[in-house]
Amino acid sequence: MNVKDKLALTYARFLHLAWAIEKLPDPVSLNPAEERMLQCLAVAWSAADKITVLEAMGLKHGLSQSTAHRRLTSLRKKGLLVLKQHDKDARVRFVMQTERTEQYLAHMGRCVIEASKAAA
């Protein structure tokens, strides 16, 4: 099997494992825009301690600001985000992950590892 085929197989296995998240006892159902927003936030959280709502809306997620704001709201309603007010400036709110977000991201990480092992 050549490298391209191995990579394609690894990616297909990752997708298969990632889609299995819907079969978990407390599934997280995300539309593509929510998934993209959460992916961008995960990258931002890994690089910075706190992300403001305005910073989250300006991430390179390919969504308009109004769509990004709606996706932040829908992710919050699904229990994947919370907004925390800045201690000194009430106008500033931070987008924070929840335990449910951490579980979702950990599951996705396990999917990457499993897909990589299967292709090796």
FISENU-785853 format. One record per atom (N, C-alpha, C, O, CB): x, z negated, y negated; atom name; chain; residue in three letters. Coordinates in steps of 0.2 Angstrom, whole numbers, plus 2048, in hexadecimal, padded with zeros to 3 digits. Glycine has a CB too. Example, Ala and Ser with C-alpha at 12.3 -4.5 7.8 and 13.67 -1.06 7.14 Angstrom:
2
842:7D9:81C:N:A:ALA .
83E:7D9:816:CA:A:ALA .
842:7D9:810:C:A:ALA .
847:7D6:811:O:A:ALA .
839:7D3:816:CB:A:ALA .
840:7DD:80B:N:A:SER .
844:7DC:805:CA:A:SER .
840:7D9:800:C:A:SER .
843:7D8:7FA:O:A:SER .
846:7E3:803:CB:A:SER .
// end
This chain:
120
804:800:806:N:A:MET .
800:800:800:CA:A:MET .
805:800:7FA:C:A:MET .
809:7FC:7F9:O:A:MET .
7FB:7FA:800:CB:A:MET .
803:804:7F5:N:A:ASN .
807:805:7EF:CA:A:ASN .
805:7FF:7EA:C:A:ASN .
800:7FC:7EB:O:A:ASN .
807:80C:7EC:CB:A:ASN .
809:7FF:7E5:N:A:VAL .
808:7F9:7E0:CA:A:VAL .
801:7FA:7DC:C:A:VAL .
7FE:7F5:7DB:O:A:VAL .
80E:7F9:7DB:CB:A:VAL .
7FF:800:7DB:N:A:LYS .
7F9:801:7D7:CA:A:LYS .
7F3:7FF:7DC:C:A:LYS .
7EE:7FC:7D9:O:A:LYS .
7F8:809:7D5:CB:A:LYS .
7F4:801:7E2:N:A:ASP .
7EE:7FF:7E7:CA:A:ASP .
7EE:7F7:7E8:C:A:ASP .
7E8:7F4:7E8:O:A:ASP .
7EF:802:7EE:CB:A:ASP .
7F4:7F4:7E8:N:A:LYS .
7F4:7ED:7E8:CA:A:LYS .
7F1:7EA:7E2:C:A:LYS .
7ED:7E5:7E3:O:A:LYS .
7FB:7EA:7E9:CB:A:LYS .
7F2:7EC:7DC:N:A:LEU .
7F0:7E9:7D6:CA:A:LEU .
7E8:7EA:7D6:C:A:LEU .
7E4:7E6:7D4:O:A:LEU .
7F3:7EC:7D0:CB:A:LEU .
7E6:7F0:7D8:N:A:ALA .
7DF:7F2:7D8:CA:A:ALA .
7DB:7ED:7DD:C:A:ALA .
7D6:7EA:7DB:O:A:ALA .
7DD:7F9:7D9:CB:A:ALA .
7DE:7EC:7E3:N:A:LEU .
7DB:7E8:7E8:CA:A:LEU .
7DB:7E0:7E5:C:A:LEU .
7D6:7DD:7E6:O:A:LEU .
7DF:7E8:7EE:CB:A:LEU .
7E0:7DE:7E2:N:A:THR .
7E1:7D7:7DF:CA:A:THR .
7DB:7D6:7DA:C:A:THR .
7D8:7D1:7DA:O:A:THR .
7E7:7D6:7DC:CB:A:THR .
7DA:7DB:7D6:N:A:TYR .
7D5:7DB:7D1:CA:A:TYR .
7CE:7DB:7D4:C:A:TYR .
7CA:7D7:7D1:O:A:TYR .
7D6:7E0:7CC:CB:A:TYR .
7CD:7DF:7D8:N:A:ALA .
7C6:7DF:7DC:CA:A:ALA .
7C5:7D8:7DF:C:A:ALA .
7BF:7D6:7DF:O:A:ALA .
7C6:7E5:7E1:CB:A:ALA .
7CA:7D5:7E2:N:A:ARG .
7C9:7CF:7E6:CA:A:ARG .
7C8:7CA:7E0:C:A:ARG .
7C4:7C5:7E1:O:A:ARG .
7CF:7CD:7EA:CB:A:ARG .
7CB:7CA:7DB:N:A:PHE .
7CA:7C5:7D5:CA:A:PHE .
7C3:7C6:7D3:C:A:PHE .
7C0:7C0:7D2:O:A:PHE .
7CF:7C6:7CF:CB:A:PHE .
7C0:7CC:7D2:N:A:LEU .
7BA:7CC:7D0:CA:A:LEU .
7B5:7CA:7D5:C:A:LEU .
7B0:7C6:7D3:O:A:LEU .
7B8:7D4:7CE:CB:A:LEU .
7B6:7CB:7DB:N:A:HIS .
7B2:7C9:7E0:CA:A:HIS .
7B1:7C1:7E0:C:A:HIS .
7AC:7BE:7E1:O:A:HIS .
7B4:7CB:7E7:CB:A:HIS .
7B7:7BE:7E0:N:A:LEU .
7B7:7B7:7DF:CA:A:LEU .
7B4:7B4:7D9:C:A:LEU .
7B1:7AF:7D9:O:A:LEU .
7BF:7B4:7E0:CB:A:LEU .
7B6:7B7:7D3:N:A:ALA .
7B3:7B5:7CD:CA:A:ALA .
7AB:7B5:7CD:C:A:ALA .
7A8:7B1:7CA:O:A:ALA .
7B6:7B9:7C7:CB:A:ALA .
7A9:7BA:7D0:N:A:TRP .
7A1:7BB:7D0:CA:A:TRP .
79E:7B6:7D5:C:A:TRP .
798:7B4:7D4:O:A:TRP .
79F:7C2:7D3:CB:A:TRP .
7A2:7B3:7D9:N:A:ALA .
7A0:7AE:7DE:CA:A:ALA .
79E:7A7:7DA:C:A:ALA .
79A:7A3:7DC:O:A:ALA .
7A5:7AC:7E3:CB:A:ALA .
7A0:7A7:7D3:N:A:ILE .
79E:7A1:7CF:CA:A:ILE .
797:7A0:7CF:C:A:ILE .
794:79B:7CE:O:A:ILE .
7A2:7A2:7C8:CB:A:ILE .
793:7A6:7CF:N:A:GLU .
78C:7A6:7CE:CA:A:GLU .
789:7A2:7D4:C:A:GLU .
783:7A0:7D4:O:A:GLU .
789:7AD:7CE:CB:A:GLU .
78C:7A1:7DA:N:A:LYS .
78A:79E:7E0:CA:A:LYS .
78B:797:7E0:C:A:LYS .
789:793:7E5:O:A:LYS .
78C:7A1:7E6:CB:A:LYS .
78F:794:7DB:N:A:LEU .
790:78D:7DA:CA:A:LEU .
78A:789:7D9:C:A:LEU .
785:78C:7D7:O:A:LEU .
796:78C:7D5:CB:A:LEU .
78A:782:7DB:N:A:PRO .
784:77E:7DA:CA:A:PRO .
781:77F:7D2:C:A:PRO .
77B:77E:7D1:O:A:PRO .
785:777:7DC:CB:A:PRO .
786:77F:7CE:N:A:ASP .
784:77F:7C6:CA:A:ASP .
787:785:7C3:C:A:ASP .
78C:785:7C0:O:A:ASP .
786:778:7C3:CB:A:ASP .
784:78B:7C5:N:A:PRO .
787:791:7C3:CA:A:PRO .
787:792:7BB:C:A:PRO .
783:790:7B8:O:A:PRO .
784:797:7C6:CB:A:PRO .
78D:795:7B9:N:A:VAL .
78D:797:7B2:CA:A:VAL .
78C:79F:7B2:C:A:VAL .
790:7A3:7B4:O:A:VAL .
794:796:7AF:CB:A:VAL .
786:7A0:7AF:N:A:SER .
784:7A7:7AE:CA:A:SER .
786:7AA:7A7:C:A:SER .
783:7A7:7A2:O:A:SER .
77D:7A8:7B0:CB:A:SER .
78B:7AE:7A6:N:A:LEU .
78D:7B1:7A0:CA:A:LEU .
78C:7B8:79F:C:A:LEU .
78D:7BC:7A4:O:A:LEU .
794:7AF:79E:CB:A:LEU .
789:7BA:799:N:A:ASN .
789:7C2:798:CA:A:ASN .
790:7C4:796:C:A:ASN .
794:7C0:795:O:A:ASN .
783:7C3:793:CB:A:ASN .
791:7CA:796:N:A:PRO .
798:7CD:794:CA:A:PRO .
79B:7CA:78E:C:A:PRO .
7A1:7C9:78D:O:A:PRO .
798:7D4:795:CB:A:PRO .
797:7CA:789:N:A:ALA .
799:7C8:782:CA:A:ALA .
79B:7C0:782:C:A:ALA .
7A0:7BE:77F:O:A:ALA .
793:7C9:77D:CB:A:ALA .
797:7BC:786:N:A:GLU .
798:7B5:787:CA:A:GLU .
79F:7B4:78A:C:A:GLU .
7A3:7B0:789:O:A:GLU .
793:7B1:78A:CB:A:GLU .
7A0:7B8:790:N:A:GLU .
7A6:7B8:794:CA:A:GLU .
7AC:7B9:790:C:A:GLU .
7B1:7B6:790:O:A:GLU .
7A5:7BC:79A:CB:A:GLU .
7AB:7BF:78C:N:A:ARG .
7B1:7C1:788:CA:A:ARG .
7B3:7BB:782:C:A:ARG .
7B8:7BA:781:O:A:ARG .
7AF:7C8:784:CB:A:ARG .
7AD:7B9:77F:N:A:MET .
7AE:7B3:77A:CA:A:MET .
7B2:7AD:77E:C:A:MET .
7B7:7AB:77B:O:A:MET .
7A8:7B1:777:CB:A:MET .
7B0:7AB:783:N:A:LEU .
7B3:7A6:787:CA:A:LEU .
7BA:7A7:789:C:A:LEU .
7BE:7A3:788:O:A:LEU .
7AE:7A4:78D:CB:A:LEU .
7BB:7AD:78B:N:A:GLN .
7C2:7AF:78D:CA:A:GLN .
7C7:7AE:786:C:A:GLN .
7CC:7AC:787:O:A:GLN .
7C2:7B6:78F:CB:A:GLN .
7C4:7B1:781:N:A:CYS .
7C8:7B1:77B:CA:A:CYS .
7C9:7A9:778:C:A:CYS .
7CF:7A8:776:O:A:CYS .
7C5:7B5:775:CB:A:CYS .
7C4:7A5:779:N:A:LEU .
7C5:79E:777:CA:A:LEU .
7CA:79B:77C:C:A:LEU .
7CD:797:77A:O:A:LEU .
7BE:79B:778:CB:A:LEU .
7CA:79C:782:N:A:ALA .
7CE:799:787:CA:A:ALA .
7D5:79B:785:C:A:ALA .
7DA:797:785:O:A:ALA .
7CD:79C:78E:CB:A:ALA .
7D7:7A1:783:N:A:VAL .
7DD:7A3:781:CA:A:VAL .
7DF:79F:77A:C:A:VAL .
7E5:79C:77A:O:A:VAL .
7DE:7AB:77F:CB:A:VAL .
7DA:79F:776:N:A:ALA .
7DC:79B:76F:CA:A:ALA .
7DD:794:771:C:A:ALA .
7E1:791:76E:O:A:ALA .
7D6:79C:76B:CB:A:ALA .
7D9:791:775:N:A:TRP .
7DA:78A:777:CA:A:TRP .
7E0:788:77A:C:A:TRP .
7E3:783:779:O:A:TRP .
7D4:787:77B:CB:A:TRP .
7E3:78D:77E:N:A:SER .
7E9:78C:781:CA:A:SER .
7EF:78C:77C:C:A:SER .
7F4:789:77D:O:A:SER .
7EB:791:786:CB:A:SER .
7EE:78F:776:N:A:ALA .
7F3:790:771:CA:A:ALA .
7F2:78B:76B:C:A:ALA .
7F7:789:768:O:A:ALA .
7F3:797:76E:CB:A:ALA .
7EC:788:76A:N:A:ALA .
7EB:784:765:CA:A:ALA .
7E7:77E:767:C:A:ALA .
7E3:77F:76C:O:A:ALA .
7E8:787:75F:CB:A:ALA .
7E8:778:764:N:A:ASP .
7E4:772:766:CA:A:ASP .
7DD:773:764:C:A:ASP .
7D8:771:768:O:A:ASP .
7E7:76C:763:CB:A:ASP .
7DB:776:75E:N:A:LYS .
7D5:776:75C:CA:A:LYS .
7D3:77D:759:C:A:LYS .
7D8:780:755:O:A:LYS .
7D3:771:756:CB:A:LYS .
7CD:77F:75A:N:A:ILE .
7CB:786:757:CA:A:ILE .
7C5:785:753:C:A:ILE .
7C0:782:755:O:A:ILE .
7CA:78B:75D:CB:A:ILE .
7C5:787:74D:N:A:THR .
7BF:786:749:CA:A:THR .
7BA:78C:74A:C:A:THR .
7BC:791:74E:O:A:THR .
7C1:787:741:CB:A:THR .
7B4:78B:748:N:A:VAL .
7AF:790:74A:CA:A:VAL .
7B1:797:746:C:A:VAL .
7B0:79C:749:O:A:VAL .
7A8:78E:747:CB:A:VAL .
7B3:796:740:N:A:LEU .
7B5:79D:73D:CA:A:LEU .
7BB:7A0:741:C:A:LEU .
7BB:7A6:741:O:A:LEU .
7B8:79B:736:CB:A:LEU .
7C0:79C:743:N:A:GLU .
7C5:79F:747:CA:A:GLU .
7C3:7A2:74D:C:A:GLU .
7C5:7A7:74F:O:A:GLU .
7CB:79A:749:CB:A:GLU .
7BE:79F:751:N:A:ALA .
7BB:7A1:757:CA:A:ALA .
7B7:7A8:756:C:A:ALA .
7B8:7AC:75A:O:A:ALA .
7B6:79C:75A:CB:A:ALA .
7B4:7A8:750:N:A:MET .
7B0:7AE:74E:CA:A:MET .
7B5:7B4:74D:C:A:MET .
7B3:7BA:74D:O:A:MET .
7AC:7AD:748:CB:A:MET .
7BB:7B2:74B:N:A:GLY .
7C0:7B8:749:CA:A:GLY .
7C5:7B9:74E:C:A:GLY .
7C9:7BE:74D:O:A:GLY .
7C4:7B5:743:CB:A:GLY .
7C4:7B7:754:N:A:LEU .
7C8:7B8:75A:CA:A:LEU .
7C8:7C0:75C:C:A:LEU .
7C2:7C3:75A:O:A:LEU .
7C7:7B4:760:CB:A:LEU .
7CC:7C2:760:N:A:LYS .
7CC:7CA:761:CA:A:LYS .
7C8:7CB:767:C:A:LYS .
7CA:7CD:76D:O:A:LYS .
7D3:7CC:763:CB:A:LYS .
7C1:7C9:767:N:A:HIS .
7BD:7CA:76C:CA:A:HIS .
7B9:7D0:76C:C:A:HIS .
7B5:7D2:770:O:A:HIS .
7B8:7C4:76C:CB:A:HIS .
7B9:7D4:766:N:A:GLY .
7B6:7DA:766:CA:A:GLY .
7AE:7DA:764:C:A:GLY .
7AB:7DF:764:O:A:GLY .
7B6:7DE:76C:CB:A:GLY .
7AC:7D4:762:N:A:LEU .
7A5:7D3:760:CA:A:LEU .
7A5:7D2:758:C:A:LEU .
7AA:7D0:755:O:A:LEU .
7A3:7CC:763:CB:A:LEU .
79F:7D4:755:N:A:SER .
79E:7D3:74E:CA:A:SER .
79E:7CC:74D:C:A:SER .
79C:7C8:752:O:A:SER .
798:7D7:74C:CB:A:SER .
79E:7CA:747:N:A:GLN .
79E:7C2:745:CA:A:GLN .
797:7C0:747:C:A:GLN .
797:7BA:749:O:A:GLN .
79F:7C1:73E:CB:A:GLN .
792:7C3:746:N:A:SER .
78B:7C1:747:CA:A:SER .
78A:7C0:74F:C:A:SER .
787:7BB:751:O:A:SER .
786:7C5:744:CB:A:SER .
78D:7C5:753:N:A:THR .
78C:7C5:75A:CA:A:THR .
790:7BF:75C:C:A:THR .
78E:7BB:761:O:A:THR .
78E:7CB:75D:CB:A:THR .
796:7BE:75A:N:A:ALA .
79B:7B9:75C:CA:A:ALA .
797:7B2:75B:C:A:ALA .
798:7AD:75F:O:A:ALA .
7A2:7B9:758:CB:A:ALA .
794:7B1:755:N:A:HIS .
791:7AB:753:CA:A:HIS .
78B:7AA:758:C:A:HIS .
78A:7A4:75B:O:A:HIS .
78E:7AB:74C:CB:A:HIS .
787:7AF:75A:N:A:ARG .
782:7AE:75F:CA:A:ARG .
785:7AC:766:C:A:ARG .
782:7A8:769:O:A:ARG .
77E:7B5:75F:CB:A:ARG .
78A:7AF:768:N:A:ARG .
78D:7AD:76E:CA:A:ARG .
790:7A6:76E:C:A:ARG .
790:7A3:773:O:A:ARG .
793:7B2:770:CB:A:ARG .
793:7A4:769:N:A:LEU .
795:79D:768:CA:A:LEU .
78F:798:769:C:A:LEU .
78F:793:76D:O:A:LEU .
798:79B:761:CB:A:LEU .
789:79A:766:N:A:THR .
783:796:767:CA:A:THR .
781:796:76E:C:A:THR .
77F:791:771:O:A:THR .
77E:799:762:CB:A:THR .
781:79C:771:N:A:SER .
77E:79D:778:CA:A:SER .
783:799:77D:C:A:SER .
780:796:782:O:A:SER .
77D:7A4:77A:CB:A:SER .
789:799:77C:N:A:LEU .
78E:795:780:CA:A:LEU .
78D:78E:77F:C:A:LEU .
78E:78A:784:O:A:LEU .
795:797:77E:CB:A:LEU .
78C:78C:779:N:A:ARG .
78A:785:778:CA:A:ARG .
784:783:77B:C:A:ARG .
784:77D:77E:O:A:ARG .
789:784:770:CB:A:ARG .
77F:787:77B:N:A:LYS .
778:785:77F:CA:A:LYS .
779:785:786:C:A:LYS .
776:781:78A:O:A:LYS .
773:78A:77D:CB:A:LYS .
77E:788:789:N:A:LYS .
780:788:790:CA:A:LYS .
784:783:792:C:A:LYS .
786:782:798:O:A:LYS .
783:78F:792:CB:A:LYS .
786:77F:78D:N:A:GLY .
78B:779:78E:CA:A:GLY .
792:77B:78F:C:A:GLY .
796:777:792:O:A:GLY .
788:776:795:CB:A:GLY .
794:780:78D:N:A:LEU .
79B:782:78D:CA:A:LEU .
79F:781:787:C:A:LEU .
7A5:782:787:O:A:LEU .
79B:78A:78F:CB:A:LEU .
79C:77F:782:N:A:LEU .
79F:77E:77B:CA:A:LEU .
79C:778:778:C:A:LEU .
796:777:779:O:A:LEU .
79F:784:777:CB:A:LEU .
79F:774:774:N:A:VAL .
79C:770:76F:CA:A:VAL .
7A0:771:769:C:A:VAL .
7A6:773:768:O:A:VAL .
79D:768:772:CB:A:VAL .
79C:76F:763:N:A:LEU .
79F:76F:75D:CA:A:LEU .
7A0:768:75A:C:A:LEU .
79C:764:75A:O:A:LEU .
79A:773:758:CB:A:LEU .
7A6:767:758:N:A:LYS .
7A8:761:755:CA:A:LYS .
7AA:762:74E:C:A:LYS .
7AE:766:74C:O:A:LYS .
7AE:75E:759:CB:A:LYS .
7A7:75D:74A:N:A:GLN .
7A8:75D:743:CA:A:GLN .
7AF:75B:741:C:A:GLN .
7B1:756:744:O:A:GLN .
7A3:759:73F:CB:A:GLN .
7B2:75E:73C:N:A:HIS .
7B9:75B:73A:CA:A:HIS .
7B8:754:737:C:A:HIS .
7B3:753:733:O:A:HIS .
7BC:760:734:CB:A:HIS .
7BD:750:738:N:A:ASP .
7BD:749:736:CA:A:ASP .
7BC:749:72E:C:A:ASP .
7B9:744:72B:O:A:ASP .
7C3:745:738:CB:A:ASP .
7C0:74D:72A:N:A:LYS .
7C0:74D:723:CA:A:LYS .
7BD:752:71F:C:A:LYS .
7BC:751:719:O:A:LYS .
7C8:74D:721:CB:A:LYS .
7BA:757:723:N:A:ASP .
7B7:75D:71F:CA:A:ASP .
7B1:75E:723:C:A:ASP .
7B1:762:728:O:A:ASP .
7BC:763:71E:CB:A:ASP .
7AB:75C:721:N:A:ALA .
7A5:75D:724:CA:A:ALA .
7A3:765:725:C:A:ALA .
79E:767:729:O:A:ALA .
79F:75A:721:CB:A:ALA .
7A6:769:721:N:A:ARG .
7A4:770:721:CA:A:ARG .
7A8:774:727:C:A:ARG .
7A6:779:729:O:A:ARG .
7A7:774:71B:CB:A:ARG .
7AD:770:72A:N:A:VAL .
7B1:773:730:CA:A:VAL .
7AF:771:736:C:A:VAL .
7AE:76A:737:O:A:VAL .
7B8:772:72E:CB:A:VAL .
7AD:775:73B:N:A:ARG .
7AC:773:742:CA:A:ARG .
7B0:776:747:C:A:ARG .
7B2:77C:746:O:A:ARG .
7A4:774:744:CB:A:ARG .
7B2:773:74C:N:A:PHE .
7B7:775:751:CA:A:PHE .
7B3:777:757:C:A:PHE .
7AE:774:759:O:A:PHE .
7BC:770:753:CB:A:PHE .
7B5:77C:75A:N:A:VAL .
7B2:77F:761:CA:A:VAL .
7B6:77B:766:C:A:VAL .
7BC:77D:767:O:A:VAL .
7B2:787:761:CB:A:VAL .
7B3:777:76A:N:A:MET .
7B6:774:76F:CA:A:MET .
7B3:775:776:C:A:MET .
7AE:777:777:O:A:MET .
7B6:76C:76E:CB:A:MET .
7B8:775:77B:N:A:GLN .
7B5:776:782:CA:A:GLN .
7B2:770:785:C:A:GLN .
7B4:76B:783:O:A:GLN .
7BB:779:787:CB:A:GLN .
7AE:771:78A:N:A:THR .
7AB:76B:78D:CA:A:THR .
7AE:76B:794:C:A:THR .
7B2:76F:796:O:A:THR .
7A3:76C:78E:CB:A:THR .
7AC:766:798:N:A:GLU .
7AE:765:79F:CA:A:GLU .
7AC:76B:7A3:C:A:GLU .
7AF:76E:7A7:O:A:GLU .
7AC:75F:7A2:CB:A:GLU .
7A6:76E:7A1:N:A:ARG .
7A3:773:7A5:CA:A:ARG .
7A8:77A:7A4:C:A:ARG .
7A9:77E:7A8:O:A:ARG .
79C:775:7A3:CB:A:ARG .
7AA:77A:79E:N:A:THR .
7AF:780:79C:CA:A:THR .
7B5:77F:7A0:C:A:THR .
7B7:784:7A3:O:A:THR .
7B0:780:794:CB:A:THR .
7B8:779:7A0:N:A:GLU .
7BE:778:7A4:CA:A:GLU .
7BD:77A:7AB:C:A:GLU .
7C1:77D:7AE:O:A:GLU .
7C0:771:7A3:CB:A:GLU .
7B7:778:7AE:N:A:GLN .
7B6:77A:7B5:CA:A:GLN .
7B5:781:7B6:C:A:GLN .
7B8:784:7BB:O:A:GLN .
7AF:776:7B7:CB:A:GLN .
7B2:784:7B1:N:A:TYR .
7B1:78C:7B2:CA:A:TYR .
7B8:78F:7B2:C:A:TYR .
7BA:793:7B6:O:A:TYR .
7AD:78E:7AC:CB:A:TYR .
7BC:78D:7AD:N:A:LEU .
7C3:790:7AC:CA:A:LEU .
7C7:78F:7B2:C:A:LEU .
7CB:793:7B4:O:A:LEU .
7C6:78E:7A5:CB:A:LEU .
7C7:789:7B5:N:A:ALA .
7CB:787:7BA:CA:A:ALA .
7C9:78B:7C0:C:A:ALA .
7CD:78D:7C4:O:A:ALA .
7CA:77F:7BC:CB:A:ALA .
7C2:78C:7C1:N:A:HIS .
7C0:790:7C7:CA:A:HIS .
7C2:797:7C6:C:A:HIS .
7C5:79A:7CB:O:A:HIS .
7B8:791:7C7:CB:A:HIS .
7C2:79A:7C0:N:A:MET .
7C5:7A1:7BF:CA:A:MET .
7CC:7A1:7C0:C:A:MET .
7CF:7A6:7C3:O:A:MET .
7C4:7A3:7B7:CB:A:MET .
7D0:79C:7BE:N:A:GLY .
7D7:79B:7C0:CA:A:GLY .
7D8:79C:7C8:C:A:GLY .
7DD:79F:7CA:O:A:GLY .
7DA:795:7BD:CB:A:GLY .
7D4:798:7CB:N:A:ARG .
7D5:798:7D3:CA:A:ARG .
7D3:79F:7D5:C:A:ARG .
7D6:7A1:7DA:O:A:ARG .
7D0:792:7D6:CB:A:ARG .
7CF:7A2:7D2:N:A:CYS .
7CD:7A9:7D5:CA:A:CYS .
7D3:7AE:7D4:C:A:CYS .
7D5:7B2:7D8:O:A:CYS .
7C7:7AC:7D1:CB:A:CYS .
7D7:7AD:7CE:N:A:VAL .
7DD:7B1:7CD:CA:A:VAL .
7E2:7AF:7D3:C:A:VAL .
7E5:7B4:7D5:O:A:VAL .
7E0:7B0:7C6:CB:A:VAL .
7E3:7A9:7D4:N:A:ILE .
7E8:7A7:7D9:CA:A:ILE .
7E6:7A9:7E0:C:A:ILE .
7EA:7AC:7E3:O:A:ILE .
7E9:79F:7D9:CB:A:ILE .
7E0:7A9:7E2:N:A:GLU .
7DE:7AB:7E8:CA:A:GLU .
7DE:7B3:7E9:C:A:GLU .
7E0:7B5:7EE:O:A:GLU .
7D6:7A9:7EA:CB:A:GLU .
7DC:7B6:7E4:N:A:ALA .
7DD:7BD:7E4:CA:A:ALA .
7E4:7C0:7E5:C:A:ALA .
7E6:7C4:7E8:O:A:ALA .
7DA:7C1:7DE:CB:A:ALA .
7E9:7BC:7E1:N:A:SER .
7F0:7BE:7E2:CA:A:SER .
7F3:7BC:7E9:C:A:SER .
7F6:7C0:7EB:O:A:SER .
7F4:7BA:7DC:CB:A:SER .
7F0:7B7:7EC:N:A:LYS .
7F3:7B5:7F2:CA:A:LYS .
7F0:7BA:7F7:C:A:LYS .
7F4:7BC:7FC:O:A:LYS .
7F0:7AE:7F4:CB:A:LYS .
7EA:7BC:7F7:N:A:ALA .
7E7:7C1:7FC:CA:A:ALA .
7EB:7C8:7FB:C:A:ALA .
7EB:7CB:800:O:A:ALA .
7E0:7C2:7FA:CB:A:ALA .
7ED:7CA:7F6:N:A:ALA .
7F1:7D0:7F5:CA:A:ALA .
7F8:7D0:7F7:C:A:ALA .
7FB:7D5:7F8:O:A:ALA .
7F0:7D3:7EE:CB:A:ALA .
7FB:7CA:7F7:N:A:ALA .
802:7CA:7F9:CA:A:ALA .
804:7CB:800:C:A:ALA .
80A:7CB:802:O:A:ALA .
804:7C3:7F7:CB:A:ALA .
// end
